[in-house]
Amino acid sequence: MILGMFAMAVLAAAAAWWAQYAKGRQALAFWGADAAWLIRQADDIELWVFEPPLSVADGPLAIDESAITLRRDLSHARGIAHARQALIVDASYIWPPVKETSGEPAWEYALAFSQAGRRAIVLFDLKQQGRAKLASSGEEIKLGEILKNGLQLFFDEAVGPQPVSSEK
């Protein structure tokens, strides 16, 4: 009886592990093992805002930090665990990754995931093309609507209210 219960527990654990693995296989391959690990586990997470947005279209991107107009530490922000999980789940993206051919992306946000001297920077164009880009590789992917809208709300909350102009 006890052996049967133990066997069932092992089987259930294996099935749960496989289900979690299967939900993120494509995303893991897209981001790469190191970047995916940083997205999920890094101790330090910073939101960078670019105004005007960066407009580099192709290839890897070395970010000039003087272009960052606003920085926010999101390491302990409300909702960061959900955002991290969404970034490594296959259902968050439109597969397969294809290169956008209409217009240039406007990279308005980036999340920098850092730990022990390692860093993964993911750029986001949420308003024009709904895309994400890994800065180090230059690989881009189209975001699903749920992730795109969720990240926009998350970033808006992190940035805080914008001053209202009295000019007409």
Secondary structure, 3 states (H helix, E strand, C coil): CHHHHHHHHHHHHHHHHHHHHHHCHHHHHHHCHHHHHHHHHCCEEEEEEEEEEECCCCCCCCCCHHHEEEEEECCCCCCHHHHHHHHCCHHHECCCCCCCCCCCCCEEEEEEEEECCEEEEEEEECCCCCEEEECCCCCEEEECHHHHHHHHHHHHHHHCCCCCCCCC
